[in-house]
Amino acid sequence: MTNKNRWFLPTNTDNLKMMVAQGLMSSPDGFSPNKYYKDELENYPGFIPVFKNSIPKNTLDLIISEQENMTACLIEIDLTKITQGNAKNQNYEAVEVSVNAHDDLLLLLAPLSLSCIKQIIFKSVDDKISLEAEQKLSSNFILSDLKTHYSKSDETLFKASNDKGSMESFHKDKVDENKIESQVGSVKLVNYPRIYAFGGLLTSLFYFAKNGKLSNNIYHDFCTIDKANLVDDKLCIHQYFNQIESDGILQIMYSKLLDKLISRENSKDDIIMLLEATDWDERFKSRTQDLAQMLREFENNETTISEKFSKAIKPLERLLLMLFHKESIESLIEYQLDMFTEDDYLLFSLIFGVRDKFIKTPKFIREYQNLQNFISSKMAEYAHLELKSGIKFKSTSSPKTVWDILNTKNTAKKAGKKLEITDCVQAETGEDFEKQGRKVIFQGYLELKYKIVEDKYFKIISNKNISTETYNNLARLK
Amino acid sequence: MAKRKFKLPGVEDLNKDQDRVLRLPEDGQFLIVGGPGTGKSVVALLRAMKFSNGNDYIFLTYNRVLSSATDQLTQALHSNTLLRFFNKKLRDSLKPIREKLKQDEDGNKEQIQNCNSILIKNFGHDYKKIDKFLQDNNFELTETTRHLIVDEGQDMPPDYYERLMDFGYENFFIVADQNQQLEADENSSREELSNILGLEVEDVIELKENYRNTYIIALWAMYFYTDISSPPPKLPPKDRKGGVPILYQYKDFKRCIEFILREADRDLSNLIGVVVAKTTILEICKRELESMEIELDNEKPRIQSYKSGQAVEIDFGEGGIVVLNANSIKGLEFDVVFVMLNGFEIYNNDEDSMRKKLYVISSRAIKKLVFFNSGKNAVEQIFPDKDIFPDEKIPKYEKEYKDEHIYPNTKILSRKELG
């Protein structure tokens, strides 16, 4: 049976921009401070309220009520993207997530992935054009993966229907207030900073996966958060996100550092204060004091930066110095010093991704084909795993890393040429050959195997930034 | 050299007041006020980028350095200085009148003289005289650009804007901060700008949050705030942390130069401002920075400067060191600011003027603020005695919120020897 029911989250373009920037459709507590504008989200804490086919007048008024000149929009949700788990109806009773649902309002447990957006509906074509134009004014409002070219203006949806007009506050009338309160109270809170940090980490790893096999493997390890083959510092970070506790010294130090970086209190002073705090176990104290001292000395200009790094031997020391030296993933990407190894960059990318979170992903990476949607779905998946909500989403196609493209039979050669790394490629064959002077003669049709010489490759690729255009050209290779 | 460009804000970087500004319609008259670092210029630039197509927008700034920086960082916008733009409009408008007067058989020598005396000036215009002349000669409108976006709008007198209106301009978007006025007479207050634009008090949008400085740098700058008629801008959130401003006493000037070069070497994309009092000091600093050879990780940073009256040849599209006189830095921002205190003087016991200058200089720094001084300097006398934010400086309206702030016991200056 074909069902023509449509489900909408009514909001304004300001909230839409914020949700795209942060990478998730979230409750107001998932928004950056003071960036949430009034809509129905605040009336259903912990849920994304979606209306069937039409929107009540009160809601249409509410979504543009906070400031003048605001623009209303309807985010049409594709419920088929939610493959498992329940929703609630307006009485907070569990119901199946279904396009055919009988209720006029469904409450979907937040957060939702951006890939659940079917289209965005505007009141007028001008509103749509205006929002699309706003992309050029922002570093993190990118509509590319949201298929807005399919989005339409549909004025009729912005006129409340008569029957819904009488339902102006239907959700409030029907429900026993005490019941709402008890239901709302029972909704587990999402740890949004941790979710966004995980998204930042994945995006950062995706970019640095260009650097070689090790980086690429670790990116894939973190993508499948529950299974990984990691050691040392990287294992500590993985365990932190998997919420596996350990009393190992390194694990505890990373755990405290990551807590600090994820919080808003993550300045240089805060990190020094953390290391100098008196509540460290005696086993750690001399190490944390030394690290704090090293960081205090970092700010003086007595020696060059390379000298400071060359004195830092352990990964954690180098990592902390880099956190003090560079303020964002964007500046980390632009920074090159020959002394750093692939392992160094890997660790830097992990920790910078955590500190910056998904929202600070550089624009040129966000614009990689299908990356924004993929990371959004990974964040939503991770959030619901943490909530133990039972909600599962239809999988989003995974964008290929540069390393994957370079190591896929059909695309390797073309990608190598585009990236100008052919000097790092060796061709091998197991066939017998014969030498005639300078000529090498093989019998029959030759099957060559191409292999990237990793050391040489790393030296070239670590100094190369992969622009949106370059990546998208690589991703389109077949 | 590392490239720099106008950094687009993220959605979360703009507060609700700024969002409101960006939603304003294209046509109309608007006044946005706010202290240093509150994002006035950012919203002005974003608005220009949002609406500009072709030659319909002109972005006007007070000084040439700022105009040049705007041009380079945004590229697509047409920018000019307030005076140069006015002079061009004036010439374009008056020349046909003069030609007509010359051709007039009766010849009106007085009017021609008036016209010449108006045209001869490039600054210090007598706007009232221009007005009378235009009226006497039945001036017809000539405007071709419909929208003017004005940064640092407080630095021009009300008559300046009235004459622009005479030239046919209707759509003004002015951003201003009356606490950053340069000249005592040649400026407009918030009230005057509102009156000219025909705005009610509630139509003026005020940007209050400081987005540029760290908390400590903003607090340090606030120490020099002088305007008793209006409250100082709101401090940035406490979690915007950074180092305390440092005052280095030096014996060997070369150590200061070495310090600056190493700072620039840390990050080649950083723009480092070295602020001096006089052109002679500017030349010395530039020469020393260029000639000093020390071990650095990277190639030597680009060293640039600007002297009043010259064409601006500073490349703001790249990081490096820029040496500037204090009068040229208005509206600009630098990742790190070094201030050479020697040479700054307090004239006629006018400490307030010096405070105003220090307020503007200090609030240019995004991440780091460093003062260099050698021996005794009168300016240092107006620095706080105890290096902590003093009680008496807490603005009245802030007193009730005192507990929420970390001052008055906050250290706002660190004194060190550069030996």
HADDOCK unambig.tbl for C-alpha pairs under 7 A between the chains (distance, minus, plus):
assign (segid A and resid 17 and name CA) (segid B and resid 11 and name CA) 6.72 0.50 0.50
assign (segid A and resid 18 and name CA) (segid B and resid 11 and name CA) 6.00 0.50 0.50
assign (segid A and resid 18 and name CA) (segid B and resid 12 and name CA) 6.89 0.50 0.50
assign (segid A and resid 21 and name CA) (segid B and resid 11 and name CA) 6.53 0.50 0.50
assign (segid A and resid 32 and name CA) (segid B and resid 12 and name CA) 6.14 0.50 0.50
assign (segid A and resid 35 and name CA) (segid B and resid 12 and name CA) 6.69 0.50 0.50
assign (segid A and resid 35 and name CA) (segid B and resid 15 and name CA) 6.90 0.50 0.50
assign (segid A and resid 35 and name CA) (segid B and resid 16 and name CA) 6.90 0.50 0.50
assign (segid A and resid 69 and name CA) (segid B and resid 23 and name CA) 6.11 0.50 0.50
assign (segid A and resid 137 and name CA) (segid B and resid 8 and name CA) 6.21 0.50 0.50
assign (segid A and resid 137 and name CA) (segid B and resid 46 and name CA) 6.36 0.50 0.50
assign (segid A and resid 138 and name CA) (segid B and resid 8 and name CA) 5.32 0.50 0.50
assign (segid A and resid 138 and name CA) (segid B and resid 9 and name CA) 5.46 0.50 0.50
assign (segid A and resid 138 and name CA) (segid B and resid 10 and name CA) 5.35 0.50 0.50
assign (segid A and resid 138 and name CA) (segid B and resid 11 and name CA) 6.42 0.50 0.50
assign (segid A and resid 139 and name CA) (segid B and resid 8 and name CA) 5.28 0.50 0.50
assign (segid A and resid 139 and name CA) (segid B and resid 9 and name CA) 5.71 0.50 0.50
assign (segid A and resid 139 and name CA) (segid B and resid 10 and name CA) 4.87 0.50 0.50
assign (segid A and resid 140 and name CA) (segid B and resid 10 and name CA) 5.31 0.50 0.50
assign (segid A and resid 140 and name CA) (segid B and resid 11 and name CA) 6.58 0.50 0.50
assign (segid A and resid 141 and name CA) (segid B and resid 11 and name CA) 6.75 0.50 0.50
assign (segid A and resid 265 and name CA) (segid B and resid 239 and name CA) 5.98 0.50 0.50
assign (segid A and resid 267 and name CA) (segid B and resid 241 and name CA) 6.00 0.50 0.50
assign (segid A and resid 301 and name CA) (segid B and resid 259 and name CA) 6.07 0.50 0.50
assign (segid A and resid 301 and name CA) (segid B and resid 262 and name CA) 5.89 0.50 0.50
assign (segid A and resid 301 and name CA) (segid B and resid 263 and name CA) 6.55 0.50 0.50
assign (segid A and resid 304 and name CA) (segid B and resid 262 and name CA) 6.98 0.50 0.50
assign (segid A and resid 304 and name CA) (segid B and resid 296 and name CA) 6.19 0.50 0.50
assign (segid A and resid 304 and name CA) (segid B and resid 297 and name CA) 6.32 0.50 0.50
assign (segid A and resid 305 and name CA) (segid B and resid 266 and name CA) 6.47 0.50 0.50
assign (segid A and resid 306 and name CA) (segid B and resid 297 and name CA) 6.56 0.50 0.50
